[in-house]
Each structure stands twice: as structure tokens, then as C-alpha cells.
Amino acid sequence: MLKNRKKLATLLVTYGLFANYAQAQTYSEKISPDSVEPLISLVQEKENKISSDTLSIWEGELSNRDTELIDELVLSKLYNPTNAEIFVRSLTEDDVLDLTNILEGNRIEAARQAVAATIGQ
């Protein structure tokens, strides 16, 4: 049972649910012995779903509009190339169109506000 508690604490830290091992260990010690294994399964299941969702945004080719927006974000010094692609892949098609229109109008301040508003959602 101690082995399972250590595994649970490690998973909780690895997946970012606790800042350090001591906090995760304190939490795992409060879990009833019968709940440790189901909680390990639940944490692993949730992590797998999050990983799958994260990977899914990288599937598929970028549209021309997406590529142009990435270029504009980099040229405007709002993002570096990698972060610009991550950001654009997370947007809806309407968001991409709106932000592209703002950037094409050379309205950098409005673009910065649009980026900030989209991140806050």
C-alpha cells in the first residue's frame, strides 16, 4: 500500500497538481487505503485525455490564413514563431479572421488587446 501512495504522490506532482512532492505526499496520506488505486487510475485517465486533447491541436495542416496570421504576429513582435503557432492553433476560425483583420489594418494596440482578450477566455 505504501508503494501505491508513493506512486500517487509522484503522479500528482508530475501532472502539476501539487507544487512539490511533500505536498502531494501529505495529500496522499489522507486518502483512504481503498481509494488510492482508483485515484491513481483516475489521475492517469485524466492525464491521458489532456495529452490527447493537447496533441489534437497539432493535427492537420495550417490554412493560408493561419500561416499569414502567424507571420503577422511574429513581425509585430507579439509572439515568437513557435508560440505564435501554438496561439493560432488554439483559436477558432472567427478569432483568426478577427485578429488578421486587426493586424492588416496596422492597429497593433488593438491587436495586443485582442490577443490579451483571447488568452483570458
Contact map, one row per residue, 1 for C-alpha under 8 A:
1111100000000000000000000000000010000000000000000000000000000000000000000000000000000000000000000000000000000000000000000
1111110000000000000000000000000000000000000000000000000000000000000000000000000000000000000000000000000000000000000000000
1111111000000000000000000000000000000000000000000000000000000000000000000000000000000000000000000000000000000000000000000
1111111100000000000000000000000000011000000000000000000000000000000000000000000000000000000000000000000000000000000000000
1111111110000000000000001001100000010000000000000000000000000000000000000000000000000000000000000000000000000000000000000
0111111111000000000000001001000000000000000000000000000000000000000000000000000000000000000000000000000000000000000000000
0011111111100000000000000000000000000001000000000000000000000000000000000000000000000000000000000000000000000000000000000
0001111111110000000000000001000000010011000000000000000000000000000000000000000000000000000000000000000000000000000000000
0000111111111000000010011011000000000000000000000000000000000000000000000000000000000000000000000000000000000000000000000
0000011111111100000010010000000000000000000000000000000000000000000000000000000000000000000000000000000000000000000000000
0000001111111110000000000000000000000001001100000000000000000000000000000000000000000000000000000000000000000000000000000
0000000111111111110000010000000000000000001000000000000000000000000000000000000000000000000000000000000000000000000000000
0000000011111111111110010000000000000000000000000000000000000000000000000000000000000000000000000000000000000000000000000
0000000001111111100000000000000000000000000000000000000000000000000000000000000000000000000000000000000000000000000000000
0000000000111111100000000000000000000000000000100000000000000000000000000000000000000000000000000000000000000000000000000
0000000000011111111000000000000000000000000000000000000000000000000000000000000000000000000000000000000000000000000000000
0000000000011111111000000000000000000000000000000000000000000000000000000000000000000000000000000000000000000000000000000
0000000000011001111110110000000000000000000000000000000000000000000000000000000000000000000000000000000000000000000000000
0000000000001001111110110000000000000000000000000000000000000000000000000000000000000000000000000000000000000000000000000
0000000000001000011111110000000000000000000000000000000000000000000000000000000000000000000000000000000000000000000000000
0000000011001000011111111000000000000000000000000000000000000000000000000000000000000000000000000000000000000000000000000
0000000000000000000111111100000000000000000000000000000000000000000000000000000000000000000000000000000000000000000000000
0000000000000000011111111110000000000000000000000000000000000000000000000000000000000000000000000000000000000000000000000
0000000011011000011111111111000000000000000000000000000000000000000000000000000000000000000000000000000000000000000000000
0000110010000000000011111111100000000000000000000000000000000000000000000000000000000000000000000000000000000000000000000
0000000000000000000001111111110000000000000000000000000000000000000000000000000000000000000000000000000000000000000000000
0000000010000000000000111111111000000000000000000000000000000000000000000000000000000000000000000000000000000000000000000
0000110110000000000000011111111000010000000000000000000000000000000000000000000000000000000000000000000000000000000000000
0000100000000000000000001111111100000000000000000000000000000000000000000000000000000000000000000000000000000000000000000
0000000000000000000000000111111100000000000000000000000000000000000000000000000000000000000000000000000000000000000000000
0000000000000000000000000011111110110000000000000000000000000000000000000000000000000000000000000000000000000000000000000
0000000000000000000000000000111111110000000000000000000000000000000000000000000000000000000000000000000000000000000000000
1000000000000000000000000000001111110000000000000000000000000000000000000000000000000000000000000000000000000000000000000
0000000000000000000000000000000111111100000000000000000000000000000000000000000000000000000000000000000000000000000000000
0000000000000000000000000000001111111110000000000000000000000000000000000000000000000000000000000000000000000000000000000
0001100100000000000000000001001111111111000000000000000000000000000000000000000000000000000000000000000000000000000000000
0001000000000000000000000000000001111111100000000000000000000000000000000000000000000000000000000000000000000000000000000
0000000000000000000000000000000001111111110000000000000000000000000000000000000000000000000000000000000000000000000000000
0000000100000000000000000000000000111111111000000000000000000000000000000000000000000000000000000000000000000000000000000
0000001100100000000000000000000000011111111100000000000000000000000000000000000000000000000000000000000000000000000000000
0000000000000000000000000000000000001111111110000000000000000000000000000000000000000000000000000000000000000000000000000
0000000000000000000000000000000000000111111111000000000000000000000000000000000000000000000000000000000000000000000000000
0000000000110000000000000000000000000011111111100000000000000000000000000000000000000000000000000000000000000000000000000
0000000000100000000000000000000000000001111111110000000000000000000000000000000000000000000000000000000000000000000000000
0000000000000000000000000000000000000000111111111000000000000000000000000000000000000000000000000000000000000000000000000
0000000000000000000000000000000000000000011111111100000000000000000000000000000000000000000000000000000000000000000000000
0000000000000010000000000000000000000000001111111110000000000000000000000000000000000000000000000000000000000000000000000
0000000000000000000000000000000000000000000111111111000000000000000000000000000000000000000000000000000000000000000000000
0000000000000000000000000000000000000000000011111111100000000000000000000000000000000000000000000000000000000000000000000
0000000000000000000000000000000000000000000001111111110000000000000000000000000000000000000000000000000000000000000000000
0000000000000000000000000000000000000000000000111111111000000000000000000000000000000000000000000000000000000000000000000
0000000000000000000000000000000000000000000000011111111100000000000000000000000000000000000000000000000000000000000000000
0000000000000000000000000000000000000000000000001111111110000000000000000000000000000000000000000000000000000000000000000
0000000000000000000000000000000000000000000000000111111111000000000000000000000000000000000000000000000000000000000000000
0000000000000000000000000000000000000000000000000011111111100000000000000000000000000000000000000000000000000000000000000
0000000000000000000000000000000000000000000000000001111111100000000000000000000000000000000000000000000000000000000000000
0000000000000000000000000000000000000000000000000000111111100000000000000000000000000000110000000000000000000000000000000
0000000000000000000000000000000000000000000000000000011111110000000000000000000000000000100000000000000000000000000000000
0000000000000000000000000000000000000000000000000000001111111000000000000000000000000000000000000000000000000000000000000
0000000000000000000000000000000000000000000000000000000001111100000000000000000000000000000000000000000000000000000000000
0000000000000000000000000000000000000000000000000000000000111110000000000000000000000000000000000000000000000000000000000
0000000000000000000000000000000000000000000000000000000000011111111000000000000000000000100000000000000000000000000000000
0000000000000000000000000000000000000000000000000000000000001111111000000000000000000000000000000000000000000000000000000
0000000000000000000000000000000000000000000000000000000000000111111100000000000000000000000000000000000000000000000000000
0000000000000000000000000000000000000000000000000000000000000111111110000000000000000000000000011001000000000000000000000
0000000000000000000000000000000000000000000000000000000000000111111111000000000000000001100000010000000000000000000000000
0000000000000000000000000000000000000000000000000000000000000111111111100000000000000000000000000000000000000000000000000
0000000000000000000000000000000000000000000000000000000000000001111111110000000000000000000000000001000000000000000000000
0000000000000000000000000000000000000000000000000000000000000000111111111000000000000001000000010011000000000000000000000
0000000000000000000000000000000000000000000000000000000000000000011111111100000010011001000000000000000000000000000000000
0000000000000000000000000000000000000000000000000000000000000000001111111110000010000000000000000000000000000000000000000
0000000000000000000000000000000000000000000000000000000000000000000111111111000000000000000000000001001000000000000000000
0000000000000000000000000000000000000000000000000000000000000000000011111111111100010000000000000000001000000000000000000
0000000000000000000000000000000000000000000000000000000000000000000001111111111110010000000000000000000000000000000000000
0000000000000000000000000000000000000000000000000000000000000000000000111111110000000000000000000000000000000000000000000
0000000000000000000000000000000000000000000000000000000000000000000000011111111000000000000000000000000000010000000000000
0000000000000000000000000000000000000000000000000000000000000000000000001111111100000000000000000000000000000000000000000
0000000000000000000000000000000000000000000000000000000000000000000000001111111100000000000000000000000000000001000000000
0000000000000000000000000000000000000000000000000000000000000000000000001101111111110000000000000000000000000000000000000
0000000000000000000000000000000000000000000000000000000000000000000000001100111111110000000000000000000000000000000000000
0000000000000000000000000000000000000000000000000000000000000000000001100100001111111000000000000000000000000000000000000
0000000000000000000000000000000000000000000000000000000000000000000000000000001111111100000000000000000000000000000000000
0000000000000000000000000000000000000000000000000000000000000000000000000000001111111110000000000000000000000000000000000
0000000000000000000000000000000000000000000000000000000000000000000001001100001111111111000000000000000000000000000000000
0000000000000000000000000000000000000000000000000000000000000000000001000000000011111111100000000000000000000000000000000
0000000000000000000000000000000000000000000000000000000000000000000000000000000001111111110000000000000000000000000000000
0000000000000000000000000000000000000000000000000000000000000000000000000000000000111111111000000000000000000000000000000
0000000000000000000000000000000000000000000000000000000000000000010011000000000000011111111000010000000000000000000000000
0000000000000000000000000000000000000000000000000000000011000100010000000000000000001111111000000000000000000000000000000
0000000000000000000000000000000000000000000000000000000010000000000000000000000000000111111100000000000000000000000000000
0000000000000000000000000000000000000000000000000000000000000000000000000000000000000011111111110000000000000000000000000
0000000000000000000000000000000000000000000000000000000000000000000000000000000000000000011111110000000000000000000000000
0000000000000000000000000000000000000000000000000000000000000000000000000000000000000000001111111000000000000000000000000
0000000000000000000000000000000000000000000000000000000000000000000000000000000000000000001111111100000000000000000000000
0000000000000000000000000000000000000000000000000000000000000000000000000000000000000000001111111110000000000000000000000
0000000000000000000000000000000000000000000000000000000000000000110010000000000000000001001111111111000000000000000000000
0000000000000000000000000000000000000000000000000000000000000000100000000000000000000000000011111111100000000000000000000
0000000000000000000000000000000000000000000000000000000000000000000000000000000000000000000001111111110000000000000000000
0000000000000000000000000000000000000000000000000000000000000000000010000000000000000000000000111111111000000010011000000
0000000000000000000000000000000000000000000000000000000000000000100110010000000000000000000000011111111100000000000000000
0000000000000000000000000000000000000000000000000000000000000000000000000000000000000000000000001111111110000000000000000
0000000000000000000000000000000000000000000000000000000000000000000000000000000000000000000000000111111111110110000000000
0000000000000000000000000000000000000000000000000000000000000000000000011000000000000000000000000011111111110010000000000
0000000000000000000000000000000000000000000000000000000000000000000000000000000000000000000000000001111111100000000000000
0000000000000000000000000000000000000000000000000000000000000000000000000000000000000000000000000000111111100000000000000
0000000000000000000000000000000000000000000000000000000000000000000000000000000000000000000000000000011111110000000000000
0000000000000000000000000000000000000000000000000000000000000000000000000000000000000000000000000000011111111110000000000
0000000000000000000000000000000000000000000000000000000000000000000000000001000000000000000000000000011001111111000000000
0000000000000000000000000000000000000000000000000000000000000000000000000000000000000000000000000000000000111111100000000
0000000000000000000000000000000000000000000000000000000000000000000000000000000000000000000000000000010000111111110000000
0000000000000000000000000000000000000000000000000000000000000000000000000000000000000000000000000010011000111111111000000
0000000000000000000000000000000000000000000000000000000000000000000000000000010000000000000000000000000000011111111100000
0000000000000000000000000000000000000000000000000000000000000000000000000000000000000000000000000000000000001111111110000
0000000000000000000000000000000000000000000000000000000000000000000000000000000000000000000000000010000000000111111111000
0000000000000000000000000000000000000000000000000000000000000000000000000000000000000000000000000010000000000011111111100
0000000000000000000000000000000000000000000000000000000000000000000000000000000000000000000000000000000000000001111111110
0000000000000000000000000000000000000000000000000000000000000000000000000000000000000000000000000000000000000000111111111
0000000000000000000000000000000000000000000000000000000000000000000000000000000000000000000000000000000000000000011111111
0000000000000000000000000000000000000000000000000000000000000000000000000000000000000000000000000000000000000000001111111
0000000000000000000000000000000000000000000000000000000000000000000000000000000000000000000000000000000000000000000111111
0000000000000000000000000000000000000000000000000000000000000000000000000000000000000000000000000000000000000000000011111
